[in-house]
Amino acid sequence: MGESEFRFAPLLCWLGLTLIVVLVLQMAAVVVAIDWADTSRPPQLTGPLVALAPLGFLGLLVTLIASRLEHPQQRHTPLRWVVCGCSALLAAGMIAAIPMSLSSEAGDASQLQNLDQGRQALKEARQFREDEQQVEALGEQLAQAGQLAADATADDKRRAAQVMVDEQIVQMESQLQRFEAQRTRESRQRLIGGTASAVVLAVAFALLALTAVL
């Protein structure tokens, strides 16, 4: 049984190291793909880091198991210190990713700008609706454009303009509500998939680092 474990340990070790190398290459690809010259938005590292971290955890865990099988009597081997160091580094990365994922403005500047523009447009439309002179002027424009009957009275023109503005306000409110609902769902997804995952992974890597040297 011991001899079988000894032969199996190098294979596990190579498998674990391979997973770690793949993790490093994937993270390098993410870093290279980021446009660091673009200062209009922060670099998106939290999502890729959290998504790739389980691969690193699996690789480190397999490497640690292989080390324990190959050297069951030795507690502080160089390979175990490597596992401890890498685990501690990834745990620190997960901890750093938590405040980044909690930031509501991270990678969301364009959405916030569109939301502010929508709110401002809705505010201006409501102000327009309350201005009788602008409503009457719009009614005259509708009449001149041939959208009203030739014998339309001033009241007909005003009511037609009011109906048009009211319809636009309702449409703008509906679009704004949909946009805000979508933004809320995306925020919840980031909270669950980013923050919660980063917390769990940070604890897992910290425990793995301790296990490697205990």
C-alpha positions as a Markdown table, in Angstrom:
| # | Residue | x | y | z |
|---|---|---|---|---|
| 1 | Met | 0.0 | 0.0 | 0.0 |
| 2 | Gly | 2.8 | 2.4 | 0.9 |
| 3 | Glu | 4.7 | 1.6 | -2.3 |
| 4 | Ser | 1.5 | 2.3 | -4.4 |
| 5 | Glu | 1.0 | 5.6 | -2.7 |
| 6 | Phe | 4.7 | 6.5 | -3.3 |
| 7 | Arg | 4.3 | 5.8 | -7.1 |
| 8 | Phe | 1.0 | 7.7 | -7.1 |
| 9 | Ala | 2.4 | 10.8 | -5.3 |
| 10 | Pro | 4.5 | 12.2 | -8.2 |
| 11 | Leu | 1.6 | 12.0 | -10.6 |
| 12 | Leu | -0.5 | 14.0 | -8.2 |
| 13 | Cys | 2.3 | 16.4 | -7.7 |
| 14 | Trp | 2.6 | 17.0 | -11.4 |
| 15 | Leu | -1.2 | 17.4 | -11.8 |
| 16 | Gly | -1.3 | 20.0 | -9.0 |
| 17 | Leu | 1.7 | 21.9 | -10.4 |
| 18 | Thr | 0.1 | 21.8 | -13.9 |
| 19 | Leu | -3.1 | 23.4 | -12.5 |
| 20 | Ile | -1.1 | 26.1 | -10.8 |
| 21 | Val | 0.8 | 26.8 | -14.0 |
| 22 | Val | -2.5 | 27.0 | -15.9 |
| 23 | Leu | -3.8 | 29.5 | -13.3 |
| 24 | Val | -0.7 | 31.7 | -13.7 |
| 25 | Leu | -1.1 | 31.7 | -17.5 |
| 26 | Gln | -4.8 | 32.5 | -17.3 |
| 27 | Met | -4.1 | 35.4 | -14.9 |
| 28 | Ala | -1.3 | 36.6 | -17.2 |
| 29 | Ala | -3.8 | 36.6 | -20.1 |
| 30 | Val | -6.3 | 38.7 | -18.1 |
| 31 | Val | -3.6 | 41.2 | -17.1 |
| 32 | Val | -2.3 | 41.5 | -20.7 |
| 33 | Ala | -5.9 | 42.0 | -22.0 |
| 34 | Ile | -6.5 | 45.0 | -19.7 |
| 35 | Asp | -6.0 | 48.5 | -21.3 |
| 36 | Trp | -4.0 | 50.1 | -18.5 |
| 37 | Ala | -3.9 | 53.4 | -20.4 |
| 38 | Asp | -7.7 | 53.8 | -20.2 |
| 39 | Thr | -8.2 | 55.8 | -17.0 |
| 40 | Ser | -11.9 | 56.3 | -17.5 |
| 41 | Arg | -12.7 | 53.1 | -15.7 |
| 42 | Pro | -10.9 | 50.9 | -13.2 |
| 43 | Pro | -9.4 | 47.6 | -14.4 |
| 44 | Gln | -11.7 | 44.6 | -14.1 |
| 45 | Leu | -9.6 | 42.2 | -12.0 |
| 46 | Thr | -12.1 | 41.1 | -9.4 |
| 47 | Gly | -14.3 | 38.9 | -11.6 |
| 48 | Pro | -11.5 | 37.0 | -13.3 |
| 49 | Leu | -9.6 | 36.6 | -10.1 |
| 50 | Val | -12.6 | 35.1 | -8.3 |
| 51 | Ala | -13.4 | 32.9 | -11.3 |
| 52 | Leu | -9.9 | 31.5 | -11.6 |
| 53 | Ala | -9.2 | 31.1 | -7.9 |
| 54 | Pro | -10.9 | 27.7 | -7.5 |
| 55 | Leu | -8.5 | 26.3 | -10.1 |
| 56 | Gly | -5.6 | 27.5 | -8.0 |
| 57 | Phe | -7.1 | 26.1 | -4.9 |
| 58 | Leu | -7.5 | 22.7 | -6.5 |
| 59 | Gly | -4.0 | 22.7 | -7.8 |
| 60 | Leu | -2.5 | 23.7 | -4.4 |
| 61 | Leu | -4.6 | 21.1 | -2.6 |
| 62 | Val | -3.6 | 18.3 | -5.0 |
| 63 | Thr | 0.1 | 19.4 | -4.6 |
| 64 | Leu | -0.2 | 19.3 | -0.8 |
| 65 | Ile | -1.8 | 15.8 | -0.8 |
| 66 | Ala | 1.0 | 14.6 | -3.1 |
| 67 | Ser | 3.6 | 16.0 | -0.8 |
| 68 | Arg | 2.0 | 14.3 | 2.3 |
| 69 | Leu | 1.9 | 11.0 | 0.4 |
| 70 | Glu | 5.5 | 11.2 | -0.7 |
| 71 | His | 6.9 | 12.4 | 2.5 |
| 72 | Pro | 4.5 | 11.5 | 5.3 |
| 73 | Gln | 7.0 | 11.9 | 8.1 |
| 74 | Gln | 8.3 | 15.3 | 7.0 |
| 75 | Arg | 6.2 | 18.3 | 7.9 |
| 76 | His | 8.2 | 21.2 | 6.5 |
| 77 | Thr | 9.3 | 20.3 | 3.0 |
| 78 | Pro | 10.1 | 22.9 | 0.4 |
| 79 | Leu | 7.0 | 21.9 | -1.6 |
| 80 | Arg | 4.7 | 22.5 | 1.4 |
| 81 | Trp | 6.3 | 25.9 | 2.0 |
| 82 | Val | 5.5 | 26.7 | -1.7 |
| 83 | Val | 1.9 | 25.7 | -1.2 |
| 84 | Cys | 1.7 | 27.8 | 2.0 |
| 85 | Gly | 3.2 | 30.8 | 0.3 |
| 86 | Cys | 1.0 | 30.6 | -2.8 |
| 87 | Ser | -2.1 | 30.0 | -0.7 |
| 88 | Ala | -1.3 | 33.0 | 1.5 |
| 89 | Leu | -0.8 | 35.1 | -1.6 |
| 90 | Leu | -4.1 | 34.1 | -3.1 |
| 91 | Ala | -5.9 | 34.6 | 0.3 |
| 92 | Ala | -4.5 | 38.1 | 0.3 |
| 93 | Gly | -5.8 | 38.6 | -3.3 |
| 94 | Met | -9.2 | 37.4 | -2.3 |
| 95 | Ile | -9.3 | 39.8 | 0.7 |
| 96 | Ala | -8.2 | 42.7 | -1.6 |
| 97 | Ala | -11.0 | 41.7 | -4.1 |
| 98 | Ile | -13.7 | 42.1 | -1.4 |
| 99 | Pro | -13.8 | 45.9 | -1.2 |
| 100 | Met | -13.4 | 46.2 | -5.0 |
| 101 | Ser | -16.4 | 44.0 | -5.5 |
| 102 | Leu | -18.4 | 46.0 | -2.9 |
| 103 | Ser | -17.7 | 49.3 | -4.8 |
| 104 | Ser | -20.9 | 50.1 | -6.6 |
| 105 | Glu | -19.0 | 52.4 | -9.0 |
| 106 | Ala | -16.4 | 49.8 | -10.0 |
| 107 | Gly | -16.6 | 49.3 | -13.8 |
| 108 | Asp | -20.1 | 50.9 | -13.8 |
| 109 | Ala | -19.4 | 54.5 | -14.8 |
| 110 | Ser | -21.3 | 54.3 | -18.1 |
| 111 | Gln | -24.4 | 52.9 | -16.5 |
| 112 | Leu | -24.4 | 55.5 | -13.8 |
| 113 | Gln | -24.0 | 58.2 | -16.4 |
| 114 | Asn | -26.9 | 56.8 | -18.4 |
| 115 | Leu | -29.0 | 56.6 | -15.3 |
| 116 | Asp | -28.3 | 60.2 | -14.4 |
| 117 | Gln | -29.1 | 61.3 | -17.9 |
| 118 | Gly | -32.4 | 59.5 | -17.8 |
| 119 | Arg | -33.4 | 61.0 | -14.5 |
| 120 | Gln | -32.5 | 64.5 | -15.8 |
| 121 | Ala | -34.5 | 64.0 | -19.0 |
| 122 | Leu | -37.5 | 62.9 | -16.9 |
| 123 | Lys | -37.2 | 65.9 | -14.7 |
| 124 | Glu | -37.1 | 68.2 | -17.7 |
| 125 | Ala | -40.1 | 66.6 | -19.3 |
| 126 | Arg | -42.1 | 67.1 | -16.1 |
| 127 | Gln | -41.1 | 70.7 | -15.9 |
| 128 | Phe | -42.1 | 71.1 | -19.5 |
| 129 | Arg | -45.5 | 69.6 | -18.7 |
| 130 | Glu | -46.1 | 72.1 | -15.9 |
| 131 | Asp | -45.2 | 75.1 | -18.2 |
| 132 | Glu | -48.5 | 76.2 | -19.9 |
| 133 | Gln | -46.7 | 78.4 | -22.4 |
| 134 | Gln | -44.5 | 75.6 | -23.6 |
| 135 | Val | -47.4 | 73.2 | -23.8 |
| 136 | Glu | -49.4 | 75.7 | -25.9 |
| 137 | Ala | -46.4 | 76.3 | -28.2 |
| 138 | Leu | -46.2 | 72.5 | -28.7 |
| 139 | Gly | -49.9 | 72.4 | -29.6 |
| 140 | Glu | -49.3 | 75.1 | -32.2 |
| 141 | Gln | -46.4 | 73.1 | -33.7 |
| 142 | Leu | -48.6 | 70.0 | -33.9 |
| 143 | Ala | -51.3 | 72.0 | -35.7 |
| 144 | Gln | -48.8 | 73.4 | -38.1 |
| 145 | Ala | -47.4 | 70.0 | -38.8 |
| 146 | Gly | -50.9 | 68.8 | -39.8 |
| 147 | Gln | -51.3 | 66.4 | -36.9 |
| 148 | Leu | -54.5 | 68.1 | -35.8 |
| 149 | Ala | -57.7 | 68.9 | -37.5 |
| 150 | Ala | -57.7 | 72.2 | -39.4 |
| 151 | Asp | -60.5 | 73.6 | -37.2 |
| 152 | Ala | -58.8 | 72.6 | -33.9 |
| 153 | Thr | -59.4 | 75.1 | -31.2 |
| 154 | Ala | -56.8 | 76.3 | -28.7 |
| 155 | Asp | -58.1 | 73.9 | -26.1 |
| 156 | Asp | -57.8 | 71.0 | -28.6 |
| 157 | Lys | -54.2 | 72.0 | -29.3 |
| 158 | Arg | -53.4 | 72.2 | -25.6 |
| 159 | Arg | -54.9 | 68.8 | -24.8 |
| 160 | Ala | -53.1 | 67.2 | -27.7 |
| 161 | Ala | -49.8 | 68.6 | -26.5 |
| 162 | Gln | -50.6 | 67.5 | -23.0 |
| 163 | Val | -51.4 | 64.0 | -24.1 |
| 164 | Met | -48.2 | 63.8 | -26.1 |
| 165 | Val | -46.0 | 65.0 | -23.2 |
| 166 | Asp | -47.8 | 62.7 | -20.7 |
| 167 | Glu | -47.2 | 59.7 | -23.0 |
| 168 | Gln | -43.5 | 60.5 | -23.3 |
| 169 | Ile | -43.3 | 60.9 | -19.5 |
| 170 | Val | -44.9 | 57.5 | -19.0 |
| 171 | Gln | -42.5 | 55.9 | -21.5 |
| 172 | Met | -39.5 | 57.5 | -19.9 |
| 173 | Glu | -40.6 | 56.4 | -16.4 |
| 174 | Ser | -41.1 | 52.9 | -17.6 |
| 175 | Gln | -37.6 | 52.8 | -19.3 |
| 176 | Leu | -36.0 | 54.3 | -16.2 |
| 177 | Gln | -37.7 | 51.7 | -13.9 |
| 178 | Arg | -36.5 | 48.9 | -16.2 |
| 179 | Phe | -33.0 | 50.2 | -16.2 |
| 180 | Glu | -32.9 | 50.6 | -12.4 |
| 181 | Ala | -34.3 | 47.1 | -11.9 |
| 182 | Gln | -31.6 | 45.7 | -14.2 |
| 183 | Arg | -28.9 | 47.6 | -12.4 |
| 184 | Thr | -30.2 | 46.2 | -9.1 |
| 185 | Arg | -30.1 | 42.7 | -10.4 |
| 186 | Glu | -26.6 | 43.1 | -11.6 |
| 187 | Ser | -25.6 | 44.5 | -8.3 |
| 188 | Arg | -27.0 | 41.5 | -6.5 |
| 189 | Gln | -25.2 | 39.2 | -8.9 |
| 190 | Arg | -21.9 | 40.9 | -8.2 |
| 191 | Leu | -22.6 | 40.7 | -4.4 |
| 192 | Ile | -23.3 | 37.0 | -4.5 |
| 193 | Gly | -20.9 | 35.9 | -7.3 |
| 194 | Gly | -18.1 | 38.3 | -6.4 |
| 195 | Thr | -18.1 | 39.4 | -2.7 |
| 196 | Ala | -19.5 | 36.2 | -1.2 |
| 197 | Ser | -17.3 | 34.0 | -3.3 |
| 198 | Ala | -14.2 | 36.1 | -2.5 |
| 199 | Val | -14.9 | 35.7 | 1.3 |
| 200 | Val | -15.3 | 31.9 | 1.0 |
| 201 | Leu | -12.2 | 31.6 | -1.1 |
| 202 | Ala | -10.2 | 33.8 | 1.2 |
| 203 | Val | -11.1 | 31.6 | 4.2 |
| 204 | Ala | -10.3 | 28.4 | 2.1 |
| 205 | Phe | -6.9 | 29.6 | 1.0 |
| 206 | Ala | -6.0 | 30.7 | 4.6 |
| 207 | Leu | -6.9 | 27.3 | 5.9 |
| 208 | Leu | -4.9 | 25.6 | 3.2 |
| 209 | Ala | -1.9 | 27.8 | 4.0 |
| 210 | Leu | -2.1 | 26.8 | 7.7 |
| 211 | Thr | -2.7 | 23.1 | 6.8 |
| 212 | Ala | 0.4 | 23.1 | 4.6 |
| 213 | Val | 2.8 | 23.8 | 7.5 |
| 214 | Leu | 1.0 | 22.2 | 10.4 |
